[in-house]
Amino acid sequence: MAYFERIDASTVRPTPHTGGAWAEHEQHIAPAIGLLAHVVEVDRDARRDDGLPLARISCDILGTVPLEPCTHEVRVLRPGRTVELVEATLSHGGRAVVVARAWLIATGDTTALEHSDLPRIPGPDEVEPWDAGSVWPGGFIASTEVRRRAAAPGRGQVWVRTDVPLVDEPHSRLAAAVGLLDIANGMNVLASPREVLFPNLDLTAHFFRTPGEGWLGLDTTVSFGPDGHGLTSSIVHDEQGPVGTLAQGLTVRP
């Protein structure tokens, strides 16, 4: 069973694997964000044959969404031969719930320039398994395998993977990886979610390299400010090293 099942060209049905962590009768937004990355790529491939890669996705989360069929639509905001800006929207009952904007950027040979000083983290074989369900309920968390090294409240590294397909149709590794990113906000909590609410209102990920197969790593720091705002910042890894960065803005509610 995938996270989403295709009903028609613009409609999908969420399965129980999408069950949320804050409320189990609502969708966890992680698979929904992956779905939007997927439909951006499907739209791209219907329009062009060069596989223009997705290098950034920025999502605004406009509200909660129940475990009910949702529709999606895609539009090109800035067409181009080597760079495009594409917007994808997920809606339920005529109401937009997530809007994603993705920059698609052509590839070129920069092997001679390849470099990153982003710090590496211990590999998945060096980190102990962790039961994320001990902190969070819901079908999505239950569908993942997590390994964690916690350094302090709000600071640590996790590796995550799942054997659940994003959707019951062919999709890319990038879309599947994007569908796991939103888990970062709950893996190294600064405060117990039983005492403080800290949902994220957005998610932005930049990739300088497409994530490879296998585990996805997140080197995460959570920060709370004095006025009800927070930020979860992560360096994103695959098993070969860093691939990009991730930021999630939080509303903190004691």
C-alpha positions in Angstrom: 0.0 0.0 0.0 1.4 3.4 -1.0 0.9 6.7 0.8 -1.4 7.8 -2.0 -3.6 5.9 -4.5 -4.4 7.4 -7.9 -8.2 7.9 -8.5 -7.9 10.0 -11.7 -5.5 12.4 -13.4 -5.9 15.1 -10.8 -7.2 13.2 -7.7 -5.5 10.9 -5.2 -6.7 9.0 -2.1 -4.5 9.1 1.0 -4.1 5.7 2.7 -3.8 5.1 6.5 0.0 5.4 6.1 -0.4 9.1 5.8 -2.0 9.4 9.3 -0.7 12.5 11.1 1.4 12.9 14.2 -0.4 15.9 15.7 -3.8 14.3 14.9 -4.2 10.8 13.5 -7.4 11.6 11.6 -5.5 14.2 9.6 -2.7 13.7 7.0 0.9 14.1 8.0 2.1 16.8 5.6 5.3 14.9 4.7 3.9 12.6 2.0 1.7 15.4 0.7 4.9 17.5 0.0 6.5 14.5 -1.7 3.3 14.1 -3.8 3.6 17.8 -5.0 7.2 17.2 -6.0 6.0 14.2 -7.9 3.3 16.0 -9.8 5.7 18.8 -10.7 8.0 16.2 -12.3 5.0 14.5 -14.0 4.0 17.8 -15.5 7.6 18.6 -16.5 7.9 15.2 -18.3 4.6 15.9 -20.2 5.9 19.2 -21.5 9.6 18.5 -22.2 12.0 15.6 -22.6 15.2 16.8 -20.8 14.3 15.8 -17.2 15.1 19.3 -15.9 16.0 18.5 -12.2 14.2 20.0 -9.2 16.7 21.9 -7.2 14.5 23.7 -4.7 11.0 23.2 -3.3 9.4 25.7 -1.0 6.0 24.8 0.5 3.4 26.9 2.4 1.1 24.8 4.6 -2.2 26.6 4.6 -4.2 24.2 6.8 -4.8 20.7 8.0 -6.2 18.1 5.6 -8.3 15.0 6.5 -7.7 11.5 5.3 -9.9 12.0 2.3 -9.4 12.3 -1.5 -7.5 15.4 -2.6 -6.9 17.1 -5.9 -3.8 18.6 -7.3 -2.9 21.1 -10.1 0.3 22.4 -11.6 1.1 25.7 -13.4 4.3 27.0 -14.8 5.1 30.5 -13.4 8.3 31.1 -15.2 9.0 28.9 -18.3 12.5 28.6 -19.6 14.9 26.4 -21.5 17.3 25.9 -18.6 15.4 27.3 -15.6 11.7 27.0 -14.7 9.6 28.0 -11.7 6.6 25.7 -11.3 3.8 25.9 -8.7 1.8 22.9 -7.5 -1.3 23.0 -5.2 -2.9 20.3 -3.2 -6.6 21.0 -2.3 -9.4 19.4 -0.4 -13.0 20.3 -0.8 -12.1 23.2 -3.0 -9.7 24.7 -0.4 -5.9 24.8 -1.0 -4.0 23.1 1.8 -0.4 23.1 0.5 1.1 25.3 -2.1 4.6 24.3 -3.4 6.9 26.3 -5.7 9.8 24.4 -7.3 12.8 25.7 -9.2 13.9 23.3 -11.9 17.5 23.9 -13.1 19.4 22.4 -16.0 22.4 20.2 -15.2 26.0 20.9 -16.4 29.4 19.4 -15.8 30.8 21.0 -12.6 32.8 17.9 -11.5 36.0 19.9 -11.3 34.3 22.4 -8.9 32.5 19.9 -6.7 33.0 20.8 -3.0 31.0 21.3 0.2 32.2 22.0 3.7 28.8 21.0 5.2 29.7 18.6 8.0 29.1 14.9 7.5 27.3 12.8 10.1 27.8 9.2 11.3 26.3 6.8 8.8 23.2 4.8 9.4 25.2 1.7 10.4 26.8 3.8 13.2 23.5 5.0 14.7 21.1 3.0 16.9 17.5 2.3 15.9 15.0 4.5 17.6 11.2 4.0 18.0 9.8 7.4 16.8 6.3 6.0 17.8 7.3 6.4 21.4 6.9 10.2 20.9 4.6 10.5 18.0 1.4 8.6 16.9 0.0 8.2 13.4 0.4 6.0 10.3 3.1 8.0 8.7 5.5 7.8 11.7 4.7 4.1 12.0 5.5 3.6 8.3 9.1 4.8 8.8 12.3 3.2 10.1 14.4 5.7 12.1 17.9 5.7 13.6 18.8 8.5 15.9 21.7 10.0 17.7 20.4 12.7 20.1 23.1 15.2 21.3 20.8 17.5 23.4 17.2 18.7 23.4 16.5 20.1 20.0 19.8 18.8 18.6 20.7 15.6 16.9 21.0 13.4 13.8 18.6 10.9 12.3 18.5 8.5 9.4 15.1 7.6 8.0 13.8 5.3 5.3 10.5 3.6 4.4 9.5 0.7 2.2 6.1 2.4 1.5 5.9 3.9 -2.1 4.9 7.6 -2.3 2.1 6.9 -4.8 0.9 3.8 -6.6 2.6 4.8 -9.9 6.2 5.3 -11.1 7.9 8.2 -9.3 11.4 9.4 -8.8 13.8 8.9 -5.9 13.8 12.7 -5.4 10.1 12.8 -4.9 10.2 9.9 -2.5 13.0 11.7 -0.5 11.1 15.0 -0.4 8.2 13.0 1.0 10.3 12.2 4.1 11.7 15.7 4.8 8.9 17.0 7.0 9.7 14.4 9.6 12.7 16.5 10.7 10.6 18.7 12.9 9.7 15.9 15.2 12.8 13.8 15.5 14.9 15.9 17.9 12.3 17.9 19.9 13.2 20.8 22.1 10.0 20.3 24.1 7.6 17.4 24.6 4.7 17.6 22.1 2.5 16.6 25.0 3.3 19.9 26.6 4.0 22.3 23.7 2.7 22.5 20.2 5.2 23.5 17.5 3.8 22.7 14.0 5.6 24.0 11.0 3.9 26.4 8.7 6.3 25.9 5.8 9.2 23.9 4.5 12.0 24.8 2.1 14.6 22.4 0.8 17.5 23.2 -1.5 19.5 20.4 -3.2 22.9 20.8 -4.7 22.9 17.1 -5.4 20.1 14.7 -6.0 19.7 12.3 -3.0 20.7 8.7 -3.8 18.8 5.5 -2.9 18.8 4.2 0.7 18.7 6.1 3.9 18.0 9.9 4.2 19.9 11.7 6.9 18.9 14.8 8.8 21.4 16.8 10.9 18.9 19.0 12.8 18.8 21.9 15.2 15.6 23.3 16.7 15.4 26.8 17.9 12.5 28.5 19.8 12.4 32.3 20.2 10.8 34.4 23.0 7.7 35.4 21.0 6.1 32.1 19.9 8.2 31.6 16.8 10.6 28.8 16.0 12.9 27.3 13.4 13.9 23.7 12.6 17.1 23.7 10.5 18.6 20.6 9.0 21.5 19.6 6.7 20.1 16.8 4.4 22.3 13.8 3.7 22.3 10.6 1.7 24.6 7.7 2.5 27.4 9.4 0.5 27.3 12.8 2.3 25.4 16.1 2.4 23.0 16.9 -0.5 21.3 20.1 0.7 19.6 22.0 3.4 16.1 22.2 4.9 14.3 24.8 7.0 10.8 24.7 8.7 9.3 27.8 10.3 7.3 27.0 13.5 4.5 28.4 15.5 5.3 27.6 19.1 2.2 27.2 21.4 2.8 26.2 25.1 
